[in-house]
């Protein structure tokens, strides 16, 4: 379920290509299994995970929402890095949702009004919810720099995971997975060339691969190293 305009002035459109099937797991299999279980109402209902920028935190939250939606249940995804576009009142009543995903929790750390709203949400959720509450941030719970110690303690109610960034072999695997989902094969030498010549940021690598695929289709040429050099002017 998308956030309605009466709840949120920001239109949140979840990308339909960010599913569990399109996420290369690397060494994060346990976290992914836990999220999948949460989407079907099994396992741990309160999950917190953290990872660096580009590690796929938002992707996994989007995937969990897609999974529960596919099961006929409703989900709400709130990107807290856009908190300046809406009020903390958005959290009122969210404990009733089968799945609530709060992304980028660190973005509101230090804001007393937001922390108090989150604290109250936790208490309501603990009292009444039968659903799952999943949160992501860039750092571990105790390193968020929260104003309210009681809010920090609430984050320990569930389980915590570190989302491990992919190494180079994992990034190559992720690029090949994206290529397969787009209907073409990425040769190993071409993938390694991209890793060696471009930023290692996974989001940027995937966006570049999409651009190259579109250029390849338009030019009716295979995705080779000479073609990549030509398109990217390397």
Secondary structure by P-SEA (a helix, b strand, c coil): cccccccccccccccccccccccccccaaaaaaaaaaaaacccccbbbbbbcccccaaaaaaaaaaaaaaacbbbbbbccccccccccccccccccccbbbbcccccccccaaaaaaaaaaaaaaaccccbbbbbbccccccccccccaaaaaaaacbbbbbbccccaaaaaaaaaaaaaaacccccaaaaaaaaacccccaaaaaaaaaaaaaaaaaacccccaaaaaaaacc
